[in-house]
Amino acid sequence: MAEVQYGVAYVSRSPASTKQEDFAAQVEEVCNSWAAGGWRLLNAVGDYGARVTLGVWLYFVKEE
């Protein structure tokens, strides 16, 4: 039976004035970093403020 591990990362959009394209590139960089370690993205949940995305929670899983 495979061992399953879970990991969580939070990517903050700081400052809040960061362009959406730049924030998306930061999130992609984090996802690629985890993927290089054998993790796969399980879910992503946005953290929303009144007018802007504050950040995103990224949930990863790794089976060994």
PDBQT receptor file of N, H, CA, C and O in Angstrom, charges set to zero:
ATOM      1  N   MET A   1       0.840  -1.174   0.000  1.00  0.00    +0.000 N 
ATOM      2  CA  MET A   1       0.000   0.000   0.000  1.00  0.00    +0.000 C 
ATOM      3  C   MET A   1       0.896   1.252   0.000  1.00  0.00    +0.000 C 
ATOM      4  O   MET A   1       1.870   1.324   0.749  1.00  0.00    +0.000 OA
ATOM      5  N   ALA A   2       0.568   2.197  -0.818  1.00  0.00    +0.000 N 
ATOM      6  H   ALA A   2      -0.224   2.138  -1.427  1.00  0.00    +0.000 HD
ATOM      7  CA  ALA A   2       1.362   3.418  -0.949  1.00  0.00    +0.000 C 
ATOM      8  C   ALA A   2       1.146   4.352   0.238  1.00  0.00    +0.000 C 
ATOM      9  O   ALA A   2       0.042   4.480   0.769  1.00  0.00    +0.000 OA
ATOM     10  N   GLU A   3       2.233   4.992   0.629  1.00  0.00    +0.000 N 
ATOM     11  H   GLU A   3       3.129   4.888   0.198  1.00  0.00    +0.000 HD
ATOM     12  CA  GLU A   3       2.140   6.009   1.682  1.00  0.00    +0.000 C 
ATOM     13  C   GLU A   3       1.760   7.331   1.024  1.00  0.00    +0.000 C 
ATOM     14  O   GLU A   3       2.329   7.706  -0.001  1.00  0.00    +0.000 OA
ATOM     15  N   VAL A   4       0.805   8.030   1.610  1.00  0.00    +0.000 N 
ATOM     16  H   VAL A   4       0.343   7.726   2.443  1.00  0.00    +0.000 HD
ATOM     17  CA  VAL A   4       0.336   9.299   1.055  1.00  0.00    +0.000 C 
ATOM     18  C   VAL A   4       0.716  10.424   2.002  1.00  0.00    +0.000 C 
ATOM     19  O   VAL A   4       0.459  10.358   3.204  1.00  0.00    +0.000 OA
ATOM     20  N   GLN A   5       1.329  11.450   1.446  1.00  0.00    +0.000 N 
ATOM     21  H   GLN A   5       1.539  11.503   0.470  1.00  0.00    +0.000 HD
ATOM     22  CA  GLN A   5       1.682  12.643   2.214  1.00  0.00    +0.000 C 
ATOM     23  C   GLN A   5       0.922  13.831   1.638  1.00  0.00    +0.000 C 
ATOM     24  O   GLN A   5       0.642  13.891   0.441  1.00  0.00    +0.000 OA
ATOM     25  N   TYR A   6       0.599  14.762   2.507  1.00  0.00    +0.000 N 
ATOM     26  H   TYR A   6       0.826  14.714   3.480  1.00  0.00    +0.000 HD
ATOM     27  CA  TYR A   6      -0.088  15.976   2.071  1.00  0.00    +0.000 C 
ATOM     28  C   TYR A   6       0.738  17.181   2.471  1.00  0.00    +0.000 C 
ATOM     29  O   TYR A   6       1.386  17.180   3.518  1.00  0.00    +0.000 OA
ATOM     30  N   GLY A   7       0.716  18.203   1.641  1.00  0.00    +0.000 N 
ATOM     31  H   GLY A   7       0.189  18.203   0.790  1.00  0.00    +0.000 HD
ATOM     32  CA  GLY A   7       1.425  19.442   1.930  1.00  0.00    +0.000 C 
ATOM     33  C   GLY A   7       0.571  20.633   1.545  1.00  0.00    +0.000 C 
ATOM     34  O   GLY A   7      -0.282  20.553   0.661  1.00  0.00    +0.000 OA
ATOM     35  N   VAL A   8       0.818  21.736   2.228  1.00  0.00    +0.000 N 
ATOM     36  H   VAL A   8       1.511  21.801   2.946  1.00  0.00    +0.000 HD
ATOM     37  CA  VAL A   8       0.059  22.961   1.978  1.00  0.00    +0.000 C 
ATOM     38  C   VAL A   8       1.028  24.124   1.843  1.00  0.00    +0.000 C 
ATOM     39  O   VAL A   8       2.008  24.218   2.582  1.00  0.00    +0.000 OA
ATOM     40  N   ALA A   9       0.749  25.004   0.897  1.00  0.00    +0.000 N 
ATOM     41  H   ALA A   9      -0.047  24.928   0.297  1.00  0.00    +0.000 HD
ATOM     42  CA  ALA A   9       1.527  26.232   0.736  1.00  0.00    +0.000 C 
ATOM     43  C   ALA A   9       0.559  27.395   0.551  1.00  0.00    +0.000 C 
ATOM     44  O   ALA A   9      -0.504  27.245  -0.051  1.00  0.00    +0.000 OA
ATOM     45  N   TYR A  10       0.937  28.538   1.071  1.00  0.00    +0.000 N 
ATOM     46  H   TYR A  10       1.801  28.659   1.560  1.00  0.00    +0.000 HD
ATOM     47  CA  TYR A  10       0.143  29.753   0.876  1.00  0.00    +0.000 C 
ATOM     48  C   TYR A  10       0.998  30.743   0.104  1.00  0.00    +0.000 C 
ATOM     49  O   TYR A  10       2.122  31.048   0.504  1.00  0.00    +0.000 OA
ATOM     50  N   VAL A  11       0.469  31.242  -0.995  1.00  0.00    +0.000 N 
ATOM     51  H   VAL A  11      -0.443  30.994  -1.320  1.00  0.00    +0.000 HD
ATOM     52  CA  VAL A  11       1.160  32.255  -1.783  1.00  0.00    +0.000 C 
ATOM     53  C   VAL A  11       0.406  33.560  -1.583  1.00  0.00    +0.000 C 
ATOM     54  O   VAL A  11      -0.757  33.684  -1.965  1.00  0.00    +0.000 OA
ATOM     55  N   SER A  12       1.080  34.525  -0.982  1.00  0.00    +0.000 N 
ATOM     56  H   SER A  12       2.025  34.424  -0.672  1.00  0.00    +0.000 HD
ATOM     57  CA  SER A  12       0.466  35.816  -0.675  1.00  0.00    +0.000 C 
ATOM     58  C   SER A  12       0.656  36.784  -1.836  1.00  0.00    +0.000 C 
ATOM     59  O   SER A  12       1.726  36.845  -2.441  1.00  0.00    +0.000 OA
ATOM     60  N   ARG A  13      -0.374  37.522  -2.132  1.00  0.00    +0.000 N 
ATOM     61  H   ARG A  13      -1.244  37.473  -1.641  1.00  0.00    +0.000 HD
ATOM     62  CA  ARG A  13      -0.275  38.566  -3.156  1.00  0.00    +0.000 C 
ATOM     63  C   ARG A  13       0.085  39.853  -2.423  1.00  0.00    +0.000 C 
ATOM     64  O   ARG A  13      -0.786  40.612  -1.999  1.00  0.00    +0.000 OA
ATOM     65  N   SER A  14       1.370  40.075  -2.288  1.00  0.00    +0.000 N 
ATOM     66  H   SER A  14       2.077  39.458  -2.633  1.00  0.00    +0.000 HD
ATOM     67  CA  SER A  14       1.842  41.220  -1.519  1.00  0.00    +0.000 C 
ATOM     68  C   SER A  14       2.897  41.966  -2.326  1.00  0.00    +0.000 C 
ATOM     69  O   SER A  14       3.876  41.358  -2.758  1.00  0.00    +0.000 OA
ATOM     70  N   PRO A  15       2.728  43.234  -2.533  1.00  0.00    +0.000 N 
ATOM     71  CA  PRO A  15       1.590  44.044  -2.112  1.00  0.00    +0.000 C 
ATOM     72  C   PRO A  15       0.339  43.704  -2.933  1.00  0.00    +0.000 C 
ATOM     73  O   PRO A  15       0.425  43.088  -3.995  1.00  0.00    +0.000 OA
ATOM     74  N   ALA A  16      -0.790  44.107  -2.430  1.00  0.00    +0.000 N 
ATOM     75  H   ALA A  16      -0.860  44.607  -1.567  1.00  0.00    +0.000 HD
ATOM     76  CA  ALA A  16      -2.068  43.805  -3.086  1.00  0.00    +0.000 C 
ATOM     77  C   ALA A  16      -2.154  44.410  -4.482  1.00  0.00    +0.000 C 
ATOM     78  O   ALA A  16      -2.974  43.987  -5.298  1.00  0.00    +0.000 OA
ATOM     79  N   SER A  17      -1.315  45.391  -4.752  1.00  0.00    +0.000 N 
ATOM     80  H   SER A  17      -0.650  45.735  -4.089  1.00  0.00    +0.000 HD
ATOM     81  CA  SER A  17      -1.322  46.035  -6.071  1.00  0.00    +0.000 C 
ATOM     82  C   SER A  17      -0.541  45.231  -7.115  1.00  0.00    +0.000 C 
ATOM     83  O   SER A  17      -0.445  45.655  -8.267  1.00  0.00    +0.000 OA
ATOM     84  N   THR A  18       0.017  44.082  -6.731  1.00  0.00    +0.000 N 
ATOM     85  H   THR A  18      -0.061  43.738  -5.795  1.00  0.00    +0.000 HD
ATOM     86  CA  THR A  18       0.740  43.233  -7.671  1.00  0.00    +0.000 C 
ATOM     87  C   THR A  18      -0.177  42.870  -8.836  1.00  0.00    +0.000 C 
ATOM     88  O   THR A  18      -1.328  42.484  -8.631  1.00  0.00    +0.000 OA
ATOM     89  N   LYS A  19       0.335  42.995 -10.048  1.00  0.00    +0.000 N 
ATOM     90  H   LYS A  19       1.269  43.308 -10.215  1.00  0.00    +0.000 HD
ATOM     91  CA  LYS A  19      -0.463  42.658 -11.232  1.00  0.00    +0.000 C 
ATOM     92  C   LYS A  19      -0.847  41.184 -11.209  1.00  0.00    +0.000 C 
ATOM     93  O   LYS A  19      -0.094  40.340 -10.723  1.00  0.00    +0.000 OA
ATOM     94  N   GLN A  20      -2.028  40.889 -11.743  1.00  0.00    +0.000 N 
ATOM     95  H   GLN A  20      -2.639  41.575 -12.138  1.00  0.00    +0.000 HD
ATOM     96  CA  GLN A  20      -2.531  39.514 -11.766  1.00  0.00    +0.000 C 
ATOM     97  C   GLN A  20      -1.563  38.586 -12.492  1.00  0.00    +0.000 C 
ATOM     98  O   GLN A  20      -1.364  37.449 -12.066  1.00  0.00    +0.000 OA
ATOM     99  N   GLU A  21      -0.960  39.053 -13.581  1.00  0.00    +0.000 N 
ATOM    100  H   GLU A  21      -1.122  39.977 -13.928  1.00  0.00    +0.000 HD
ATOM    101  CA  GLU A  21      -0.022  38.231 -14.347  1.00  0.00    +0.000 C 
ATOM    102  C   GLU A  21       1.201  37.877 -13.509  1.00  0.00    +0.000 C 
ATOM    103  O   GLU A  21       1.696  36.751 -13.573  1.00  0.00    +0.000 OA
ATOM    104  N   ASP A  22       1.692  38.840 -12.721  1.00  0.00    +0.000 N 
ATOM    105  H   ASP A  22       1.290  39.754 -12.670  1.00  0.00    +0.000 HD
ATOM    106  CA  ASP A  22       2.861  38.597 -11.876  1.00  0.00    +0.000 C 
ATOM    107  C   ASP A  22       2.520  37.627 -10.748  1.00  0.00    +0.000 C 
ATOM    108  O   ASP A  22       3.317  36.754 -10.405  1.00  0.00    +0.000 OA
ATOM    109  N   PHE A  23       1.337  37.788 -10.182  1.00  0.00    +0.000 N 
ATOM    110  H   PHE A  23       0.689  38.497 -10.461  1.00  0.00    +0.000 HD
ATOM    111  CA  PHE A  23       0.894  36.885  -9.122  1.00  0.00    +0.000 C 
ATOM    112  C   PHE A  23       0.738  35.467  -9.665  1.00  0.00    +0.000 C 
ATOM    113  O   PHE A  23       1.144  34.504  -9.014  1.00  0.00    +0.000 OA
ATOM    114  N   ALA A  24       0.154  35.335 -10.852  1.00  0.00    +0.000 N 
ATOM    115  H   ALA A  24      -0.176  36.117 -11.381  1.00  0.00    +0.000 HD
ATOM    116  CA  ALA A  24      -0.016  34.018 -11.478  1.00  0.00    +0.000 C 
ATOM    117  C   ALA A  24       1.342  33.363 -11.724  1.00  0.00    +0.000 C 
ATOM    118  O   ALA A  24       1.483  32.152 -11.553  1.00  0.00    +0.000 OA
ATOM    119  N   ALA A  25       2.335  34.147 -12.120  1.00  0.00    +0.000 N 
ATOM    120  H   ALA A  25       2.220  35.131 -12.258  1.00  0.00    +0.000 HD
ATOM    121  CA  ALA A  25       3.684  33.615 -12.337  1.00  0.00    +0.000 C 
ATOM    122  C   ALA A  25       4.287  33.120 -11.023  1.00  0.00    +0.000 C 
ATOM    123  O   ALA A  25       4.980  32.103 -11.009  1.00  0.00    +0.000 OA
ATOM    124  N   GLN A  26       4.033  33.826  -9.918  1.00  0.00    +0.000 N 
ATOM    125  H   GLN A  26       3.469  34.652  -9.929  1.00  0.00    +0.000 HD
ATOM    126  CA  GLN A  26       4.525  33.397  -8.606  1.00  0.00    +0.000 C 
ATOM    127  C   GLN A  26       3.889  32.064  -8.213  1.00  0.00    +0.000 C 
ATOM    128  O   GLN A  26       4.572  31.161  -7.729  1.00  0.00    +0.000 OA
ATOM    129  N   VAL A  27       2.588  31.949  -8.422  1.00  0.00    +0.000 N 
ATOM    130  H   VAL A  27       2.033  32.682  -8.815  1.00  0.00    +0.000 HD
ATOM    131  CA  VAL A  27       1.877  30.707  -8.089  1.00  0.00    +0.000 C 
ATOM    132  C   VAL A  27       2.412  29.559  -8.940  1.00  0.00    +0.000 C 
ATOM    133  O   VAL A  27       2.635  28.459  -8.434  1.00  0.00    +0.000 OA
ATOM    134  N   GLU A  28       2.616  29.811 -10.219  1.00  0.00    +0.000 N 
ATOM    135  H   GLU A  28       2.435  30.704 -10.630  1.00  0.00    +0.000 HD
ATOM    136  CA  GLU A  28       3.147  28.777 -11.111  1.00  0.00    +0.000 C 
ATOM    137  C   GLU A  28       4.539  28.329 -10.665  1.00  0.00    +0.000 C 
ATOM    138  O   GLU A  28       4.855  27.140 -10.708  1.00  0.00    +0.000 OA
ATOM    139  N   GLU A  29       5.360  29.273 -10.243  1.00  0.00    +0.000 N 
ATOM    140  H   GLU A  29       5.103  30.239 -10.209  1.00  0.00    +0.000 HD
ATOM    141  CA  GLU A  29       6.709  28.955  -9.768  1.00  0.00    +0.000 C 
ATOM    142  C   GLU A  29       6.656  28.045  -8.537  1.00  0.00    +0.000 C 
ATOM    143  O   GLU A  29       7.419  27.085  -8.435  1.00  0.00    +0.000 OA
ATOM    144  N   VAL A  30       5.757  28.352  -7.613  1.00  0.00    +0.000 N 
ATOM    145  H   VAL A  30       5.137  29.132  -7.696  1.00  0.00    +0.000 HD
ATOM    146  CA  VAL A  30       5.606  27.517  -6.416  1.00  0.00    +0.000 C 
ATOM    147  C   VAL A  30       5.137  26.116  -6.808  1.00  0.00    +0.000 C 
ATOM    148  O   VAL A  30       5.672  25.123  -6.315  1.00  0.00    +0.000 OA
ATOM    149  N   CYS A  31       4.149  26.031  -7.685  1.00  0.00    +0.000 N 
ATOM    150  H   CYS A  31       3.715  26.838  -8.085  1.00  0.00    +0.000 HD
ATOM    151  CA  CYS A  31       3.637  24.726  -8.124  1.00  0.00    +0.000 C 
ATOM    152  C   CYS A  31       4.726  23.906  -8.812  1.00  0.00    +0.000 C 
ATOM    153  O   CYS A  31       4.844  22.704  -8.569  1.00  0.00    +0.000 OA
ATOM    154  N   ASN A  32       5.513  24.540  -9.657  1.00  0.00    +0.000 N 
ATOM    155  H   ASN A  32       5.417  25.516  -9.853  1.00  0.00    +0.000 HD
ATOM    156  CA  ASN A  32       6.593  23.840 -10.356  1.00  0.00    +0.000 C 
ATOM    157  C   ASN A  32       7.658  23.352  -9.381  1.00  0.00    +0.000 C 
ATOM    158  O   ASN A  32       8.228  22.276  -9.565  1.00  0.00    +0.000 OA
ATOM    159  N   SER A  33       7.924  24.137  -8.351  1.00  0.00    +0.000 N 
ATOM    160  H   SER A  33       7.461  25.011  -8.201  1.00  0.00    +0.000 HD
ATOM    161  CA  SER A  33       8.898  23.752  -7.336  1.00  0.00    +0.000 C 
ATOM    162  C   SER A  33       8.442  22.493  -6.598  1.00  0.00    +0.000 C 
ATOM    163  O   SER A  33       9.232  21.573  -6.384  1.00  0.00    +0.000 OA
ATOM    164  N   TRP A  34       7.176  22.456  -6.213  1.00  0.00    +0.000 N 
ATOM    165  H   TRP A  34       6.535  23.203  -6.386  1.00  0.00    +0.000 HD
ATOM    166  CA  TRP A  34       6.635  21.269  -5.536  1.00  0.00    +0.000 C 
ATOM    167  C   TRP A  34       6.635  20.078  -6.492  1.00  0.00    +0.000 C 
ATOM    168  O   TRP A  34       6.968  18.962  -6.091  1.00  0.00    +0.000 OA
ATOM    169  N   ALA A  35       6.267  20.306  -7.744  1.00  0.00    +0.000 N 
ATOM    170  H   ALA A  35       5.997  21.212  -8.069  1.00  0.00    +0.000 HD
ATOM    171  CA  ALA A  35       6.209  19.225  -8.734  1.00  0.00    +0.000 C 
ATOM    172  C   ALA A  35       7.583  18.595  -8.939  1.00  0.00    +0.000 C 
ATOM    173  O   ALA A  35       7.687  17.387  -9.150  1.00  0.00    +0.000 OA
ATOM    174  N   ALA A  36       8.625  19.397  -8.879  1.00  0.00    +0.000 N 
ATOM    175  H   ALA A  36       8.540  20.379  -8.707  1.00  0.00    +0.000 HD
ATOM    176  CA  ALA A  36       9.984  18.885  -9.034  1.00  0.00    +0.000 C 
ATOM    177  C   ALA A  36      10.329  17.899  -7.918  1.00  0.00    +0.000 C 
ATOM    178  O   ALA A  36      11.191  17.037  -8.091  1.00  0.00    +0.000 OA
ATOM    179  N   GLY A  37       9.658  18.028  -6.782  1.00  0.00    +0.000 N 
ATOM    180  H   GLY A  37       8.958  18.728  -6.641  1.00  0.00    +0.000 HD
ATOM    181  CA  GLY A  37       9.874  17.120  -5.663  1.00  0.00    +0.000 C 
ATOM    182  C   GLY A  37       8.934  15.927  -5.671  1.00  0.00    +0.000 C 
ATOM    183  O   GLY A  37       8.900  15.161  -4.708  1.00  0.00    +0.000 OA
ATOM    184  N   GLY A  38       8.169  15.757  -6.746  1.00  0.00    +0.000 N 
ATOM    185  H   GLY A  38       8.196  16.379  -7.528  1.00  0.00    +0.000 HD
ATOM    186  CA  GLY A  38       7.278  14.613  -6.862  1.00  0.00    +0.000 C 
ATOM    187  C   GLY A  38       5.868  14.853  -6.353  1.00  0.00    +0.000 C 
ATOM    188  O   GLY A  38       5.074  13.916  -6.263  1.00  0.00    +0.000 OA
ATOM    189  N   TRP A  39       5.547  16.098  -6.021  1.00  0.00    +0.000 N 
ATOM    190  H   TRP A  39       6.191  16.858  -6.094  1.00  0.00    +0.000 HD
ATOM    191  CA  TRP A  39       4.211  16.431  -5.522  1.00  0.00    +0.000 C 
ATOM    192  C   TRP A  39       3.311  16.815  -6.692  1.00  0.00    +0.000 C 
ATOM    193  O   TRP A  39       3.783  17.304  -7.718  1.00  0.00    +0.000 OA
ATOM    194  N   ARG A  40       2.013  16.588  -6.523  1.00  0.00    +0.000 N 
ATOM    195  H   ARG A  40       1.630  16.191  -5.689  1.00  0.00    +0.000 HD
ATOM    196  CA  ARG A  40       1.058  17.066  -7.527  1.00  0.00    +0.000 C 
ATOM    197  C   ARG A  40       0.007  17.924  -6.836  1.00  0.00    +0.000 C 
ATOM    198  O   ARG A  40      -0.346  17.698  -5.679  1.00  0.00    +0.000 OA
ATOM    199  N   LEU A  41      -0.475  18.899  -7.564  1.00  0.00    +0.000 N 
ATOM    200  H   LEU A  41      -0.188  19.083  -8.504  1.00  0.00    +0.000 HD
ATOM    201  CA  LEU A  41      -1.474  19.823  -7.033  1.00  0.00    +0.000 C 
ATOM    202  C   LEU A  41      -2.801  19.098  -6.883  1.00  0.00    +0.000 C 
ATOM    203  O   LEU A  41      -3.305  18.500  -7.833  1.00  0.00    +0.000 OA
ATOM    204  N   LEU A  42      -3.353  19.157  -5.695  1.00  0.00    +0.000 N 
ATOM    205  H   LEU A  42      -2.943  19.644  -4.923  1.00  0.00    +0.000 HD
ATOM    206  CA  LEU A  42      -4.620  18.504  -5.396  1.00  0.00    +0.000 C 
ATOM    207  C   LEU A  42      -5.773  19.493  -5.464  1.00  0.00    +0.000 C 
ATOM    208  O   LEU A  42      -6.850  19.167  -5.964  1.00  0.00    +0.000 OA
ATOM    209  N   ASN A  43      -5.541  20.721  -4.954  1.00  0.00    +0.000 N 
ATOM    210  H   ASN A  43      -4.667  20.986  -4.548  1.00  0.00    +0.000 HD
ATOM    211  CA  ASN A  43      -6.602  21.723  -4.911  1.00  0.00    +0.000 C 
ATOM    212  C   ASN A  43      -5.975  23.099  -4.709  1.00  0.00    +0.000 C 
ATOM    213  O   ASN A  43      -4.872  23.217  -4.176  1.00  0.00    +0.000 OA
ATOM    214  N   ALA A  44      -6.676  24.118  -5.133  1.00  0.00    +0.000 N 
ATOM    215  H   ALA A  44      -7.572  24.022  -5.566  1.00  0.00    +0.000 HD
ATOM    216  CA  ALA A  44      -6.260  25.504  -4.910  1.00  0.00    +0.000 C 
ATOM    217  C   ALA A  44      -7.483  26.285  -4.458  1.00  0.00    +0.000 C 
ATOM    218  O   ALA A  44      -8.556  26.181  -5.052  1.00  0.00    +0.000 OA
ATOM    219  N   VAL A  45      -7.310  27.069  -3.399  1.00  0.00    +0.000 N 
ATOM    220  H   VAL A  45      -6.439  27.154  -2.916  1.00  0.00    +0.000 HD
ATOM    221  CA  VAL A  45      -8.419  27.839  -2.837  1.00  0.00    +0.000 C 
ATOM    222  C   VAL A  45      -7.988  29.291  -2.716  1.00  0.00    +0.000 C 
ATOM    223  O   VAL A  45      -6.995  29.601  -2.058  1.00  0.00    +0.000 OA
ATOM    224  N   GLY A  46      -8.742  30.178  -3.356  1.00  0.00    +0.000 N 
ATOM    225  H   GLY A  46      -9.549  29.926  -3.890  1.00  0.00    +0.000 HD
ATOM    226  CA  GLY A  46      -8.432  31.600  -3.309  1.00  0.00    +0.000 C 
ATOM    227  C   GLY A  46      -8.789  32.225  -1.973  1.00  0.00    +0.000 C 
ATOM    228  O   GLY A  46      -9.758  31.833  -1.322  1.00  0.00    +0.000 OA
ATOM    229  N   ASP A  47      -7.994  33.201  -1.578  1.00  0.00    +0.000 N 
ATOM    230  H   ASP A  47      -7.207  33.520  -2.106  1.00  0.00    +0.000 HD
ATOM    231  CA  ASP A  47      -8.222  33.995  -0.362  1.00  0.00    +0.000 C 
ATOM    232  C   ASP A  47      -8.564  35.397  -0.856  1.00  0.00    +0.000 C 
ATOM    233  O   ASP A  47      -7.683  36.143  -1.285  1.00  0.00    +0.000 OA
ATOM    234  N   TYR A  48      -9.843  35.751  -0.793  1.00  0.00    +0.000 N 
ATOM    235  H   TYR A  48     -10.558  35.145  -0.444  1.00  0.00    +0.000 HD
ATOM    236  CA  TYR A  48     -10.319  36.969  -1.431  1.00  0.00    +0.000 C 
ATOM    237  C   TYR A  48     -10.624  38.066  -0.430  1.00  0.00    +0.000 C 
ATOM    238  O   TYR A  48     -11.201  37.819   0.629  1.00  0.00    +0.000 OA
ATOM    239  N   GLY A  49     -10.225  39.286  -0.783  1.00  0.00    +0.000 N 
ATOM    240  H   GLY A  49      -9.757  39.486  -1.644  1.00  0.00    +0.000 HD
ATOM    241  CA  GLY A  49     -10.576  40.466  -0.013  1.00  0.00    +0.000 C 
ATOM    242  C   GLY A  49     -11.754  41.159  -0.672  1.00  0.00    +0.000 C 
ATOM    243  O   GLY A  49     -12.454  40.565  -1.493  1.00  0.00    +0.000 OA
ATOM    244  N   ALA A  50     -11.970  42.409  -0.312  1.00  0.00    +0.000 N 
ATOM    245  H   ALA A  50     -11.402  42.891   0.355  1.00  0.00    +0.000 HD
ATOM    246  CA  ALA A  50     -13.111  43.164  -0.839  1.00  0.00    +0.000 C 
ATOM    247  C   ALA A  50     -13.020  43.370  -2.350  1.00  0.00    +0.000 C 
ATOM    248  O   ALA A  50     -14.024  43.262  -3.054  1.00  0.00    +0.000 OA
ATOM    249  N   ARG A  51     -11.825  43.664  -2.845  1.00  0.00    +0.000 N 
ATOM    250  H   ARG A  51     -11.010  43.752  -2.273  1.00  0.00    +0.000 HD
ATOM    251  CA  ARG A  51     -11.689  43.970  -4.276  1.00  0.00    +0.000 C 
ATOM    252  C   ARG A  51     -10.535  43.253  -4.962  1.00  0.00    +0.000 C 
ATOM    253  O   ARG A  51     -10.296  43.452  -6.153  1.00  0.00    +0.000 OA
ATOM    254  N   VAL A  52      -9.826  42.426  -4.221  1.00  0.00    +0.000 N 
ATOM    255  H   VAL A  52     -10.020  42.264  -3.253  1.00  0.00    +0.000 HD
ATOM    256  CA  VAL A  52      -8.612  41.842  -4.788  1.00  0.00    +0.000 C 
ATOM    257  C   VAL A  52      -8.363  40.458  -4.177  1.00  0.00    +0.000 C 
ATOM    258  O   VAL A  52      -8.784  40.172  -3.056  1.00  0.00    +0.000 OA
ATOM    259  N   THR A  53      -7.674  39.617  -4.933  1.00  0.00    +0.000 N 
ATOM    260  H   THR A  53      -7.332  39.849  -5.844  1.00  0.00    +0.000 HD
ATOM    261  CA  THR A  53      -7.232  38.328  -4.406  1.00  0.00    +0.000 C 
ATOM    262  C   THR A  53      -6.057  38.584  -3.474  1.00  0.00    +0.000 C 
ATOM    263  O   THR A  53      -5.056  39.174  -3.880  1.00  0.00    +0.000 OA
ATOM    264  N   LEU A  54      -6.174  38.144  -2.229  1.00  0.00    +0.000 N 
ATOM    265  H   LEU A  54      -6.987  37.665  -1.899  1.00  0.00    +0.000 HD
ATOM    266  CA  LEU A  54      -5.111  38.345  -1.244  1.00  0.00    +0.000 C 
ATOM    267  C   LEU A  54      -4.030  37.281  -1.348  1.00  0.00    +0.000 C 
ATOM    268  O   LEU A  54      -2.866  37.525  -1.030  1.00  0.00    +0.000 OA
ATOM    269  N   GLY A  55      -4.430  36.107  -1.793  1.00  0.00    +0.000 N 
ATOM    270  H   GLY A  55      -5.375  35.909  -2.051  1.00  0.00    +0.000 HD
ATOM    271  CA  GLY A  55      -3.489  35.003  -1.903  1.00  0.00    +0.000 C 
ATOM    272  C   GLY A  55      -4.216  33.745  -2.326  1.00  0.00    +0.000 C 
ATOM    273  O   GLY A  55      -5.395  33.771  -2.680  1.00  0.00    +0.000 OA
ATOM    274  N   VAL A  56      -3.485  32.643  -2.281  1.00  0.00    +0.000 N 
ATOM    275  H   VAL A  56      -2.527  32.622  -1.994  1.00  0.00    +0.000 HD
ATOM    276  CA  VAL A  56      -4.079  31.358  -2.649  1.00  0.00    +0.000 C 
ATOM    277  C   VAL A  56      -3.448  30.257  -1.801  1.00  0.00    +0.000 C 
ATOM    278  O   VAL A  56      -2.234  30.227  -1.594  1.00  0.00    +0.000 OA
ATOM    279  N   TRP A  57      -4.298  29.353  -1.315  1.00  0.00    +0.000 N 
ATOM    280  H   TRP A  57      -5.284  29.377  -1.483  1.00  0.00    +0.000 HD
ATOM    281  CA  TRP A  57      -3.852  28.152  -0.614  1.00  0.00    +0.000 C 
ATOM    282  C   TRP A  57      -3.696  27.057  -1.652  1.00  0.00    +0.000 C 
ATOM    283  O   TRP A  57      -4.608  26.818  -2.444  1.00  0.00    +0.000 OA
ATOM    284  N   LEU A  58      -2.548  26.387  -1.657  1.00  0.00    +0.000 N 
ATOM    285  H   LEU A  58      -1.807  26.581  -1.013  1.00  0.00    +0.000 HD
ATOM    286  CA  LEU A  58      -2.277  25.300  -2.590  1.00  0.00    +0.000 C 
ATOM    287  C   LEU A  58      -2.115  24.009  -1.795  1.00  0.00    +0.000 C 
ATOM    288  O   LEU A  58      -1.298  23.938  -0.877  1.00  0.00    +0.000 OA
ATOM    289  N   TYR A  59      -2.882  23.006  -2.142  1.00  0.00    +0.000 N 
ATOM    290  H   TYR A  59      -3.547  23.064  -2.888  1.00  0.00    +0.000 HD
ATOM    291  CA  TYR A  59      -2.847  21.717  -1.449  1.00  0.00    +0.000 C 
ATOM    292  C   TYR A  59      -2.220  20.684  -2.382  1.00  0.00    +0.000 C 
ATOM    293  O   TYR A  59      -2.663  20.502  -3.516  1.00  0.00    +0.000 OA
ATOM    294  N   PHE A  60      -1.188  20.016  -1.889  1.00  0.00    +0.000 N 
ATOM    295  H   PHE A  60      -0.828  20.164  -0.968  1.00  0.00    +0.000 HD
ATOM    296  CA  PHE A  60      -0.439  19.051  -2.688  1.00  0.00    +0.000 C 
ATOM    297  C   PHE A  60      -0.530  17.659  -2.071  1.00  0.00    +0.000 C 
ATOM    298  O   PHE A  60      -0.779  17.509  -0.875  1.00  0.00    +0.000 OA
ATOM    299  N   VAL A  61      -0.323  16.642  -2.910  1.00  0.00    +0.000 N 
ATOM    300  H   VAL A  61      -0.120  16.763  -3.881  1.00  0.00    +0.000 HD
ATOM    301  CA  VAL A  61      -0.305  15.251  -2.453  1.00  0.00    +0.000 C 
ATOM    302  C   VAL A  61       0.891  14.553  -3.105  1.00  0.00    +0.000 C 
ATOM    303  O   VAL A  61       1.273  14.846  -4.238  1.00  0.00    +0.000 OA
ATOM    304  N   LYS A  62       1.466  13.616  -2.343  1.00  0.00    +0.000 N 
ATOM    305  H   LYS A  62       1.156  13.378  -1.422  1.00  0.00    +0.000 HD
ATOM    306  CA  LYS A  62       2.605  12.838  -2.839  1.00  0.00    +0.000 C 
ATOM    307  C   LYS A  62       2.416  11.399  -2.381  1.00  0.00    +0.000 C 
ATOM    308  O   LYS A  62       2.223  11.136  -1.194  1.00  0.00    +0.000 OA
ATOM    309  N   GLU A  63       2.472  10.479  -3.323  1.00  0.00    +0.000 N 
ATOM    310  H   GLU A  63       2.629  10.693  -4.287  1.00  0.00    +0.000 HD
ATOM    311  CA  GLU A  63       2.339   9.055  -3.010  1.00  0.00    +0.000 C 
ATOM    312  C   GLU A  63       3.681   8.374  -3.212  1.00  0.00    +0.000 C 
ATOM    313  O   GLU A  63       4.359   8.574  -4.220  1.00  0.00    +0.000 OA
ATOM    314  N   GLU A  64       4.045   7.565  -2.229  1.00  0.00    +0.000 N 
ATOM    315  H   GLU A  64       3.495   7.403  -1.410  1.00  0.00    +0.000 HD
ATOM    316  CA  GLU A  64       5.326   6.844  -2.324  1.00  0.00    +0.000 C 
ATOM    317  C   GLU A  64       5.102   5.362  -2.219  1.00  0.00    +0.000 C 
ATOM    318  O   GLU A  64       6.058   4.588  -2.277  1.00  0.00    +0.000 OA
TER     319      GLU A  64
